[in-house]
Amino acid sequence: MQRLKTRAQFQAVLAGATVARTAHFALHRCALDSASGAQPLFASDDVWLGAMVPKRWARRAVTRNAIKRQIYAVSTAQGVALPRAAHVVRLRAGFDRKEFVSATSDKLKAAVRAELQQLLARAARAPSPSSPAPSAS
């Protein structure tokens, strides 16, 4: 599994379809463009993954980093079979600070992990990205 690193990679995936949602997360997917021009965004035909945890939904850096670590850990766990495409897991709502007082509590980590497993299970059932259809001229 490769990690997304550049802004262009993230923008390309976010422009793609949203394939799964939960209460706090959304999963975006984009097909890999292997026959593109001079320099392709995705160098290898592999599963690509990126994590977006905006400051708007997780104010403390320690919380953002803990959520990102959970995203990468759950996605690399056995039993998770993402198709060969580029994916971005995006935090789309904040976790209640009254319920999760500590930024890195075991309770928060368990809640994030459970929701990410649910998100990836929904994504596995979603249709895999298809290659673009040839244009009729």
KEKE-3310 file (N, C-alpha, C; in steps of 0.2 Angstrom, whole numbers, plus 5000, padded with zeros to 4 digits):
npx = (5004:5003:5006:4997:5005:5007:4999:4992:4989:4980:4970:4966:4960:4950:4942:4936:4924:4913:4913:4909:4902:4901:4896:4906:4916:4922:4924:4934:4936:4947:4950:4965:4976:4983:4987:4991:4998:5014:5020:5014:5002:5001:5013:5014:5004:4995:4987:4983:4983:4977:4975:4964:4962:4955:4958:4947:4938:4945:4953:4965:4982:4987:4976:4972:4983:4983:4971:4974:4984:4976:4968:4978:4982:4971:4968:4978:4977:4974:4962:4956:4952:4955:4951:4963:4966:4966:4963:4955:4953:4943:4940:4924:4916:4917:4922:4913:4919:4915:4911:4923:4935:4950:4963:4969:4963:4959:4946:4942:4951:4946:4933:4935:4942:4932:4923:4930:4932:4920:4917:4927:4922:4910:4915:4921:4911:4906:4905:4920:4932:4930:4939:4941:4929:4931:4931:4919:4921)
npy = (4994:5011:5028:5043:5058:5071:5087:5087:5074:5071:5081:5075:5063:5067:5073:5063:5050:5048:5034:5028:5032:5036:5041:5050:5049:5050:5041:5043:5039:5036:5031:5023:5031:5025:5027:5040:5056:5065:5064:5053:5054:5044:5033:5019:5004:5001:5000:5015:5026:5040:5051:5063:5075:5087:5103:5109:5099:5092:5099:5098:5094:5082:5074:5074:5068:5055:5050:5049:5040:5029:5027:5023:5011:5003:5002:4994:4982:4965:4957:4968:4973:4983:4990:4991:5006:5024:5031:5041:5044:5054:5065:5070:5075:5081:5073:5071:5082:5082:5069:5062:5066:5066:5068:5057:5046:5029:5025:5034:5030:5017:5020:5027:5017:5007:5013:5016:5003:4999:5009:5005:4992:4995:5001:4991:4984:4992:4996:4993:5004:5009:5008:5022:5024:5021:5034:5037:5041)
npz = (5000:4995:5001:4999:4994:4988:4985:4973:4971:4981:4978:4966:4970:4978:4969:4964:4966:4980:4990:5001:5017:5035:5051:5055:5045:5028:5013:4999:4982:4967:4951:4945:4934:4922:4909:4906:4903:4902:4916:4927:4941:4950:4953:4953:4950:4962:4978:4984:4998:5007:5021:5028:5040:5045:5054:5058:5063:5072:5084:5092:5089:5093:5093:5080:5074:5081:5075:5062:5063:5066:5055:5045:5051:5053:5039:5034:5040:5041:5031:5026:5011:4999:4983:4969:4968:4970:4986:4998:5015:5024:5038:5042:5052:5069:5084:5099:5112:5125:5127:5124:5132:5134:5122:5117:5121:5126:5124:5113:5103:5101:5097:5085:5078:5077:5069:5057:5053:5049:5039:5029:5027:5021:5009:5003:4998:4989:4971:4961:4955:4938:4923:4912:4899:4882:4870:4858:4842)
capx = (5000:5007:5003:4997:5009:5006:4993:4989:4986:4974:4965:4963:4956:4944:4937:4932:4917:4913:4910:4906:4901:4899:4894:4912:4921:4920:4930:4934:4940:4948:4954:4972:4976:4990:4989:4991:5003:5021:5021:5008:5001:5002:5018:5013:4998:4994:4982:4985:4979:4978:4971:4963:4959:4955:4959:4940:4935:4950:4957:4972:4986:4988:4970:4973:4988:4980:4966:4978:4987:4971:4966:4983:4983:4965:4968:4983:4975:4972:4955:4954:4953:4953:4953:4968:4964:4968:4958:4957:4948:4942:4936:4919:4913:4921:4920:4911:4924:4912:4912:4930:4939:4957:4964:4972:4960:4958:4939:4942:4954:4941:4927:4938:4944:4926:4919:4934:4931:4913:4918:4930:4918:4905:4919:4923:4904:4905:4908:4926:4933:4931:4943:4937:4926:4934:4926:4916:4923)
capy = (5000:5017:5033:5049:5063:5077:5090:5085:5067:5072:5084:5071:5058:5071:5075:5057:5048:5046:5027:5026:5037:5035:5047:5055:5049:5048:5038:5045:5034:5038:5025:5025:5033:5022:5029:5047:5060:5065:5061:5051:5056:5038:5029:5011:5001:4998:5003:5021:5029:5046:5053:5070:5076:5095:5106:5111:5094:5090:5105:5097:5091:5075:5071:5073:5063:5049:5048:5047:5033:5024:5026:5019:5005:4999:5000:4989:4976:4959:4957:4974:4972:4989:4988:4995:5013:5029:5032:5046:5044:5061:5066:5075:5078:5080:5068:5075:5083:5080:5061:5060:5071:5065:5068:5051:5041:5022:5026:5038:5026:5012:5022:5028:5011:5003:5017:5015:4996:5000:5012:5001:4986:4998:5003:4984:4982:4997:4994:4995:5009:5006:5012:5026:5021:5024:5039:5036:5047)
capz = (5000:4995:5004:4995:4997:4985:4985:4967:4972:4986:4974:4960:4973:4981:4964:4962:4969:4987:4989:5008:5023:5041:5055:5055:5040:5021:5009:4992:4977:4961:4947:4944:4927:4920:4902:4906:4899:4904:4923:4931:4948:4954:4949:4952:4950:4968:4982:4987:5003:5011:5027:5029:5046:5046:5060:5060:5066:5077:5085:5094:5084:5095:5091:5072:5073:5083:5071:5056:5064:5066:5048:5042:5055:5051:5032:5033:5044:5037:5030:5023:5004:4995:4976:4966:4966:4975:4991:5004:5021:5026:5043:5040:5058:5075:5089:5105:5117:5131:5128:5123:5135:5132:5115:5114:5126:5123:5121:5107:5098:5100:5093:5078:5074:5075:5063:5051:5050:5046:5033:5024:5025:5016:5003:5000:4994:4983:4965:4961:4950:4931:4918:4908:4893:4876:4867:4851:4837)
cpx = (5004:5003:5003:5001:5009:4999:4989:4986:4980:4968:4962:4958:4949:4939:4933:4926:4918:4909:4907:4907:4899:4897:4900:4917:4918:4926:4929:4938:4941:4952:4961:4972:4983:4992:4989:4997:5010:5022:5015:5008:5003:5007:5017:5006:4997:4989:4986:4980:4981:4973:4970:4959:4960:4955:4952:4937:4939:4955:4964:4976:4987:4982:4970:4978:4986:4975:4969:4981:4982:4969:4971:4983:4977:4965:4973:4982:4973:4964:4952:4956:4951:4955:4959:4966:4967:4962:4960:4951:4948:4937:4931:4915:4917:4918:4919:4916:4921:4912:4919:4934:4946:4958:4966:4969:4959:4951:4939:4945:4949:4936:4929:4939:4937:4923:4923:4933:4924:4914:4921:4926:4913:4909:4920:4917:4903:4908:4915:4927:4934:4936:4939:4935:4929:4928:4925:4917:4920)
cpy = (5006:5023:5039:5054:5070:5080:5088:5078:5068:5075:5079:5066:5061:5073:5069:5056:5047:5039:5025:5032:5033:5041:5052:5054:5048:5045:5040:5040:5037:5032:5028:5026:5031:5025:5036:5050:5059:5062:5060:5053:5050:5033:5022:5009:4997:5002:5009:5024:5035:5047:5061:5071:5083:5097:5108:5106:5091:5095:5103:5093:5083:5071:5069:5068:5056:5046:5046:5040:5027:5022:5022:5012:5000:4997:4995:4983:4971:4959:4963:4973:4978:4988:4993:5001:5018:5031:5038:5045:5051:5061:5072:5078:5077:5075:5073:5076:5081:5073:5059:5065:5071:5065:5061:5045:5034:5022:5029:5033:5020:5014:5024:5022:5007:5007:5016:5008:4996:5003:5008:4994:4989:4999:4996:4982:4986:4995:4997:5000:5006:5011:5016:5023:5024:5028:5037:5042:5045)
cpz = (5000:4998:4999:4998:4995:4985:4978:4967:4976:4982:4969:4964:4976:4975:4961:4966:4976:4987:4996:5013:5029:5045:5055:5049:5033:5017:5002:4988:4970:4957:4946:4936:4924:4913:4901:4903:4902:4911:4926:4938:4952:4950:4948:4953:4956:4972:4985:4992:5006:5016:5027:5035:5048:5053:5063:5064:5072:5079:5087:5090:5086:5093:5084:5071:5075:5078:5064:5057:5064:5059:5045:5045:5053:5043:5030:5036:5039:5037:5027:5016:5000:4988:4974:4964:4971:4980:4996:5009:5024:5032:5042:5046:5064:5080:5095:5110:5124:5133:5128:5126:5133:5125:5112:5119:5122:5120:5115:5101:5096:5095:5086:5074:5072:5069:5057:5048:5047:5039:5028:5022:5020:5009:4999:4996:4989:4977:4964:4955:4943:4927:4914:4901:4887:4873:4860:4847:4831)
residu = (MET:GLN:ARG:LEU:LYS:THR:ARG:ALA:GLN:PHE:GLN:ALA:VAL:LEU:ALA:GLY:ALA:THR:VAL:ALA:ARG:THR:ALA:HIS:PHE:ALA:LEU:HIS:ARG:CYS:ALA:LEU:ASP:SER:ALA:SER:GLY:ALA:GLN:PRO:LEU:PHE:ALA:SER:ASP:ASP:VAL:TRP:LEU:GLY:ALA:MET:VAL:PRO:LYS:ARG:TRP:ALA:ARG:ARG:ALA:VAL:THR:ARG:ASN:ALA:ILE:LYS:ARG:GLN:ILE:TYR:ALA:VAL:SER:THR:ALA:GLN:GLY:VAL:ALA:LEU:PRO:ARG:ALA:ALA:HIS:VAL:VAL:ARG:LEU:ARG:ALA:GLY:PHE:ASP:ARG:LYS:GLU:PHE:VAL:SER:ALA:THR:SER:ASP:LYS:LEU:LYS:ALA:ALA:VAL:ARG:ALA:GLU:LEU:GLN:GLN:LEU:LEU:ALA:ARG:ALA:ALA:ARG:ALA:PRO:SER:PRO:SER:SER:PRO:ALA:PRO:SER:ALA:SER)
# end
